[in-house]
């Protein structure tokens, strides 16, 4: 019996990272950096640091 070579371009679901990329939604990230001003950036940094500190307690 011979083996058939699978082409990852034709079957991307065979690639290990394919399912991870399917789940990747950066627009839904709760702490995505979207600041337009210095004040917004500083507020984002404060909130993100507090969330990380809580996460790693």
C-alpha positions as CSV (number, residue, x, y, z in Angstrom):
1,X,0.0,0.0,0.0
2,X,1.4,3.4,-0.9
3,X,1.1,6.6,1.1
4,X,-0.5,9.7,-0.2
5,X,1.4,13.0,0.6
6,X,-0.9,15.6,2.0
7,X,-0.6,19.1,0.8
8,X,-1.1,21.6,3.7
9,X,-2.1,24.3,1.2
10,X,-5.1,22.2,0.2
11,X,-5.9,21.1,3.7
12,X,-4.9,23.9,6.1
13,X,-6.8,22.2,9.0
14,X,-3.9,19.7,9.1
15,X,-1.6,22.4,10.3
16,X,-1.2,22.6,14.1
17,X,-1.7,26.4,14.3
18,X,-4.8,26.5,12.0
19,X,-7.3,26.1,14.8
20,X,-5.5,28.7,17.0
21,X,-5.7,31.2,14.1
22,X,-9.4,30.5,13.8
23,X,-9.9,31.5,17.4
24,X,-7.7,34.7,17.1
25,X,-10.0,37.8,17.4
26,X,-7.9,40.8,18.4
27,X,-10.9,43.1,18.1
28,X,-12.5,41.3,21.0
29,X,-9.5,41.5,23.2
30,X,-10.5,43.2,26.5
31,X,-7.2,45.0,26.9
32,X,-6.3,45.8,23.3
33,X,-4.4,49.0,23.0
34,X,-6.6,51.5,21.1
35,X,-5.5,54.8,22.7
36,X,-5.5,57.9,20.5
37,X,-4.2,60.3,23.1
38,X,-1.6,60.3,25.8
39,X,-4.4,60.5,28.5
40,X,-6.1,57.4,27.0
41,X,-2.7,55.6,26.8
42,X,-2.0,56.3,30.5
43,X,-5.5,55.1,31.5
44,X,-5.1,51.9,29.4
45,X,-1.7,51.3,31.1
46,X,-3.1,51.7,34.6
47,X,-6.0,49.4,33.9
48,X,-3.9,46.8,32.1
49,X,-1.3,46.7,34.9
50,X,-4.1,46.3,37.5
51,X,-5.7,43.5,35.5
52,X,-2.3,41.7,35.1
53,X,-1.6,42.1,38.8
54,X,-4.9,40.6,39.7
55,X,-4.4,37.7,37.2
56,X,-1.1,36.8,38.7
57,X,-2.1,36.8,42.3
